Amino acid sequence: MTKFTRTIAGAGLAMAMMAQPVFAQDYPTRPVEFIVPWAPGGGSDILMRIIANNISGYLGAEMPVINIGGVGGTVGLAEAVRRPADGYTISQVHEGLLTATAVGMTDLAWDDFDLIALMTASPQYLVAATDQPFDDFEGMVAYAQENPNALTVGVTLGGVPHLHAAMIAEAFDFEWRYVGYEGTGERIRAVVGGNLDVAIGDISSSLSFAENGDLIFLASGTEERIAQTPDVPTFMEMGADLDLLITRGIVVPKGVPEDVQVTLEAALEQLAMDETFIQQINNSGADVMFRGREDYTTYLRNLSDTVERLAEVIAP
């Protein structure tokens, strides 16, 4: 468990004890279906199945996963939002819903749901090819400022990596050219192969290449440096308040009774402190980062403001 996770989880538990929330007395009485709006085998599916496989001891019910993929997660979410608001259907969102809304891919928005808890975070990095005229982030910024649009950056056009790259450019006042790739692995291979200058990557896609000397990590989107990349500075160290993560949280259809929401939130908070669960999430390349209903809402509302401001930039 990271320092941040322990702090958030501990504070949340203390507040919950003081508030003495009213839990649903007769919920759940049957399995709670978990609509994962992505195909089996991807990052969201893997991480959400870890939640589903470990939650029953805290919630008191099984949580079968139903994969409904398509159109950047929006097909499954459209099904989830139509389900009865009784607490027996949950789903998952990440920042991709905000970008999909901003660029007109879907009419759905994050606040069409009731938010229960943010559960996991996957730190994002800016990585670079090793044959660039710079060898650290500060050098890259100086080069980019002196040579507008000279650098190519690999992203998923209209997706979260595109948003993150646009946030970096805005924060450090430079311009670069966005090049679209379907997935993280494709753009990292393009960097290693010399077809891209820099890209948005993560630990699972990039660390082995960095260890082999095929690319370098320039900066991380975490609040603090992390153990796997202790020598990589954060964007915050460089003077920008950038929190570049892909987070995954649990949502329910709008209108689920308050006591049912409290029960779900409490079960997920307890799960977030389970050492076995934490290890399984870490082994899958992510961190546990619990934020309850209020904090999760604040996080998405602030991020939504950023996405709307950059919508014209990230439109594919």
C-alpha positions as a printed NumPy array, in Angstrom:
array([[  0.   ,   0.   ,   0.   ],
       [  1.404,   3.399,  -0.946],
       [  1.707,   6.291,   1.478],
       [ -1.072,   8.082,  -0.383],
       [ -3.341,   5.018,  -0.226],
       [ -2.812,   4.58 ,   3.491],
       [ -3.517,   8.249,   4.142],
       [ -6.72 ,   8.363,   2.096],
       [ -8.   ,   5.02 ,   3.387],
       [ -7.243,   5.884,   7.01 ],
       [ -8.838,   9.304,   6.809],
       [-11.889,   7.86 ,   5.092],
       [-12.311,   5.187,   7.758],
       [-11.983,   7.71 ,  10.588],
       [-14.619,   9.966,   9.054],
       [-16.918,   6.998,   8.46 ],
       [-16.661,   6.021,  12.127],
       [-17.463,   9.561,  13.299],
       [-20.367,   9.948,  10.902],
       [-21.875,   6.57 ,  11.829],
       [-23.578,   6.038,   8.456],
       [-26.829,   4.123,   8.167],
       [-26.201,   0.842,   6.325],
       [-28.848,  -0.983,   4.342],
       [-30.24 ,  -3.702,   6.606],
       [-31.609,  -5.927,   3.846],
       [-29.004,  -5.343,   1.133],
       [-27.707,  -7.265,  -0.631],
       [-29.903, -10.341,  -0.716],
       [-28.682, -11.591,  -4.107],
       [-25.646, -11.217,  -6.389],
       [-24.675,  -7.726,  -7.547],
       [-23.967,  -7.707, -11.288],
       [-20.825,  -5.878, -12.34 ],
       [-20.996,  -4.534, -15.909],
       [-17.4  ,  -4.032, -17.046],
       [-17.75 ,  -1.901, -20.198],
       [-14.674,  -3.367, -21.872],
       [-13.763,  -6.638, -23.547],
       [-12.221,  -9.457, -21.496],
       [ -8.471,  -9.4  , -20.998],
       [ -7.813,  -5.652, -20.968],
       [ -6.626,  -3.518, -18.076],
       [-10.093,  -2.591, -16.845],
       [-11.33 ,  -6.165, -17.057],
       [ -8.343,  -7.549, -15.153],
       [ -8.498,  -4.978, -12.359],
       [-12.272,  -5.071, -11.991],
       [-12.269,  -8.856, -11.789],
       [ -9.844,  -8.58 ,  -8.883],
       [-12.437,  -6.413,  -7.14 ],
       [-15.261,  -8.813,  -7.991],
       [-13.275, -11.845,  -6.845],
       [-12.462, -10.314,  -3.445],
       [-15.536,  -8.285,  -2.497],
       [-17.925, -10.963,  -1.248],
       [-16.354, -11.171,   2.211],
       [-17.015,  -7.462,   2.741],
       [-20.291,  -7.006,   0.869],
       [-21.906, -10.333,   1.702],
       [-22.813, -11.182,  -1.889],
       [-21.198, -12.512,  -5.026],
       [-20.375, -10.109,  -7.85 ],
       [-20.523, -11.768, -11.286],
       [-18.767,  -9.818, -14.056],
       [-20.574,  -9.098, -17.32 ],
       [-18.361,  -7.762, -20.114],
       [-20.121,  -5.39 , -22.529],
       [-17.448,  -3.776, -24.669],
       [-17.573,  -1.372, -27.58 ],
       [-17.069,   2.289, -28.552],
       [-14.584,   3.184, -25.86 ],
       [-16.585,   1.686, -23.023],
       [-19.736,   3.637, -23.809],
       [-21.875,   0.678, -24.939],
       [-21.591,  -1.057, -21.585],
       [-22.15 ,   2.164, -19.679],
       [-25.273,   2.882, -21.727],
       [-26.607,  -0.491, -20.601],
       [-25.604,   0.14 , -16.997],
       [-27.328,   3.511, -16.792],
       [-30.593,   1.908, -17.965],
       [-30.6  ,  -0.711, -15.215],
       [-32.892,  -0.349, -12.169],
       [-31.475,   1.929,  -9.478],
       [-31.647,  -0.755,  -6.808],
       [-27.964,  -1.418,  -6.116],
       [-27.882,  -4.748,  -7.946],
       [-26.001,  -3.378, -10.933],
       [-22.691,  -1.561, -10.697],
       [-20.288,  -0.504, -13.417],
       [-16.874,   1.073, -13.878],
       [-15.674,   4.346, -15.382],
       [-12.316,   5.921, -15.996],
       [-11.155,   9.17 , -17.552],
       [-12.001,   7.836, -21.003],
       [-15.675,   8.573, -20.379],
       [-14.855,  12.241, -19.846],
       [-12.912,  12.49 , -23.091],
       [-15.595,  10.551, -24.994],
       [-18.209,  12.995, -23.726],
       [-16.092,  16.037, -24.573],
       [-15.413,  14.999, -28.176],
       [-19.012,  13.95 , -28.851],
       [-18.493,  10.201, -28.9  ],
       [-21.347,   9.709, -26.416],
       [-24.176,  11.656, -24.815],
       [-23.399,   9.97 , -21.504],
       [-21.5  ,  11.906, -18.855],
       [-19.901,  10.908, -15.581],
       [-22.598,  12.67 , -13.575],
       [-25.326,  10.558, -15.176],
       [-24.299,   8.021, -12.526],
       [-24.026,   8.023,  -8.752],
       [-20.359,   7.63 ,  -7.863],
       [-19.458,   5.079,  -5.188],
       [-15.663,   4.915,  -4.995],
       [-12.484,   5.357,  -6.945],
       [-10.504,   2.13 ,  -6.489],
       [ -7.359,   1.897,  -8.629],
       [ -4.875,   4.16 , -10.355],
       [ -2.352,   3.422, -13.092],
       [  0.385,   6.09 , -13.205],
       [  1.143,   7.482, -16.639],
       [  4.6  ,   8.487, -17.856],
       [  6.146,  10.525, -20.617],
       [  8.785,   8.353, -22.286],
       [ 11.235,   9.175, -25.06 ],
       [ 13.453,   7.537, -27.625],
       [ 17.121,   7.42 , -26.674],
       [ 18.403,   9.239, -29.77 ],
       [ 16.794,  12.608, -29.002],
       [ 18.642,  15.948, -28.639],
       [ 17.787,  15.864, -24.916],
       [ 18.177,  13.35 , -22.116],
       [ 15.761,  14.612, -19.481],
       [ 12.4  ,  16.344, -19.173],
       [ 13.786,  19.842, -18.736],
       [ 15.86 ,  19.392, -21.883],
       [ 12.799,  18.217, -23.782],
       [ 10.774,  21.248, -22.695],
       [ 13.558,  23.611, -23.777],
       [ 13.831,  21.85 , -27.138],
       [ 10.059,  21.859, -27.679],
       [  9.782,  25.551, -26.828],
       [ 12.578,  26.411, -29.26 ],
       [ 11.213,  24.113, -31.984],
       [  7.392,  24.313, -32.071],
       [  5.717,  21.166, -33.456],
       [  9.06 ,  19.486, -34.111],
       [  8.409,  16.68 , -31.638],
       [  5.906,  13.886, -32.3  ],
       [  4.048,  12.452, -29.321],
       [  2.243,   9.113, -29.467],
       [ -1.269,   9.058, -28.012],
       [ -4.687,   7.493, -28.453],
       [ -6.433,  10.236, -30.406],
       [ -9.429,  11.54 , -28.511],
       [ -8.558,   9.36 , -25.528],
       [ -6.945,   9.764, -22.128],
       [ -3.325,   9.706, -23.431],
       [ -4.237,  12.525, -25.835],
       [ -5.662,  14.48 , -22.922],
       [ -2.548,  13.894, -20.825],
       [ -0.223,  14.991, -23.622],
       [ -2.295,  18.143, -24.141],
       [ -2.144,  18.891, -20.406],
       [  1.66 ,  18.6  , -20.47 ],
       [  1.948,  20.925, -23.464],
       [ -0.385,  23.458, -21.861],
       [  1.406,  23.367, -18.512],
       [  4.861,  23.917, -20.007],
       [  3.826,  26.236, -22.852],
       [  4.929,  24.4  , -25.978],
       [  3.378,  22.637, -28.969],
       [  3.98 ,  19.195, -30.415],
       [  2.379,  16.966, -33.029],
       [ -0.035,  14.262, -31.893],
       [  0.22 ,  10.875, -33.596],
       [ -2.51 ,   8.323, -32.992],
       [ -2.021,   4.679, -32.073],
       [ -4.673,   2.171, -31.035],
       [ -3.002,   1.022, -27.825],
       [ -0.175,   1.766, -25.415],
       [  1.944,  -1.144, -26.606],
       [  1.818,   0.067, -30.218],
       [  3.028,   3.567, -29.449],
       [  5.789,   2.352, -27.134],
       [  7.068,   0.043, -29.875],
       [  6.972,   3.03 , -32.236],
       [  9.203,   4.987, -29.847],
       [ 11.635,   2.076, -29.532],
       [ 11.621,   1.623, -33.313],
       [ 12.453,   5.271, -33.955],
       [  9.086,   6.22 , -35.466],
       [  8.101,   8.514, -32.586],
       [  9.986,  11.001, -30.441],
       [  7.997,  10.663, -27.22 ],
       [  4.843,   8.915, -26.016],
       [  2.491,   8.489, -23.095],
       [  3.242,   5.12 , -21.504],
       [  3.046,   3.213, -18.256],
       [  5.069,   0.77 , -16.181],
       [  3.726,  -2.413, -17.746],
       [  4.345,  -1.24 , -21.318],
       [  7.62 ,   0.634, -20.881],
       [  9.741,  -0.475, -17.929],
       [ 11.417,  -3.435, -19.612],
       [ 12.427,  -1.256, -22.589],
       [ 13.864,   1.361, -20.23 ],
       [ 15.828,  -1.301, -18.355],
       [ 17.254,  -2.484, -21.678],
       [ 18.247,   1.057, -22.643],
       [ 15.775,   1.275, -25.519],
       [ 13.883,   4.284, -24.135],
       [ 13.979,   6.67 , -21.196],
       [ 11.393,   7.797, -18.688],
       [ 11.191,  11.603, -18.687],
       [  8.561,  12.255, -16.003],
       [  5.751,  10.573, -14.113],
       [  2.199,  11.725, -13.466],
       [  2.197,  10.69 ,  -9.804],
       [  2.162,  12.956,  -6.758],
       [  5.353,  11.341,  -5.464],
       [  8.08 ,   9.251,  -7.042],
       [  7.293,   5.566,  -6.912],
       [  9.451,   2.602,  -6.014],
       [  9.593,   1.085,  -9.496],
       [ 11.022,   4.297, -10.996],
       [ 12.776,   6.09 ,  -8.107],
       [ 14.992,   8.209, -10.386],
       [ 12.131,   9.533, -12.523],
       [ 10.938,  13.001, -11.452],
       [  7.268,  13.887, -11.267],
       [  5.656,  16.678, -13.255],
       [  4.912,  18.311,  -9.911],
       [  8.642,  18.438,  -9.176],
       [  9.006,  20.267, -12.477],
       [  6.546,  22.912, -11.36 ],
       [  3.25 ,  21.725, -12.867],
       [  0.263,  20.55 , -10.845],
       [ -0.354,  17.538, -13.094],
       [ -1.921,  14.375, -11.719],
       [ -1.752,  12.082, -14.764],
       [ -3.379,   8.799, -13.893],
       [ -5.824,   6.372, -15.392],
       [ -8.165,   5.759, -12.507],
       [-10.955,   3.248, -12.314],
       [-13.973,   3.745, -10.116],
       [-17.28 ,   2.122,  -9.29 ],
       [-20.581,   3.744, -10.247],
       [-24.274,   2.85 , -10.045],
       [-27.369,   4.02 , -11.933],
       [-28.629,   7.394, -10.745],
       [-31.055,   7.208,  -7.851],
       [-29.789,   4.202,  -5.888],
       [-30.976,   4.621,  -2.261],
       [-28.533,   6.389,   0.049],
       [-28.215,   3.492,   2.486],
       [-27.376,   1.102,  -0.35 ],
       [-24.71 ,   3.488,  -1.625],
       [-23.24 ,   3.712,   1.88 ],
       [-23.127,  -0.078,   2.13 ],
       [-21.328,  -0.407,  -1.201],
       [-18.893,   2.39 ,  -0.358],
       [-18.032,   0.86 ,   3.024],
       [-17.449,  -2.599,   1.521],
       [-15.13 ,  -1.16 ,  -1.125],
       [-13.255,   0.89 ,   1.474],
       [-12.65 ,  -2.232,   3.558],
       [-11.523,  -4.093,   0.447],
       [ -9.073,  -1.283,  -0.361],
       [ -7.234,  -2.056,   2.878],
       [ -7.052,  -5.812,   2.259],
       [ -3.374,  -6.753,   1.813],
       [ -4.145,  -9.646,  -0.539],
       [ -6.257,  -7.384,  -2.727],
       [ -3.578,  -4.68 ,  -2.742],
       [ -0.923,  -7.179,  -3.794],
       [ -3.081,  -8.522,  -6.609],
       [ -3.708,  -4.991,  -7.906],
       [  0.018,  -4.168,  -7.679],
       [  0.895,  -7.369,  -9.527],
       [ -1.385,  -6.189, -12.339],
       [  0.557,  -2.924, -12.761],
       [ -1.722,  -0.577, -10.814],
       [ -2.07 ,   0.897,  -7.332],
       [ -4.985,   0.913,  -4.929],
       [ -6.129,   4.512,  -4.487],
       [ -9.398,   4.64 ,  -2.611],
       [-11.501,   7.787,  -2.712],
       [-15.03 ,   7.68 ,  -1.352],
       [-18.103,   9.222,  -2.899],
       [-17.38 ,  12.833,  -2.012],
       [-13.682,  12.825,  -2.906],
       [-14.293,  10.851,  -6.099],
       [-16.938,  13.347,  -7.186],
       [-14.55 ,  16.24 ,  -6.56 ],
       [-11.818,  14.501,  -8.554],
       [-14.012,  13.914, -11.61 ],
       [-15.582,  17.373, -11.457],
       [-12.157,  19.052, -11.482],
       [-10.892,  16.784, -14.249],
       [-14.046,  17.401, -16.272],
       [-13.289,  21.131, -16.232],
       [ -9.835,  20.406, -17.661],
       [-11.195,  18.07 , -20.326],
       [-13.77 ,  20.635, -21.476],
       [-11.081,  23.299, -21.698],
       [ -8.932,  21.044, -23.895],
       [-11.764,  19.444, -25.884],
       [-10.862,  21.226, -29.11 ],
       [ -7.267,  20.031, -28.835],
       [ -8.089,  16.38 , -28.211],
       [-10.923,  16.021, -30.721],
       [ -9.822,  13.232, -33.143]])
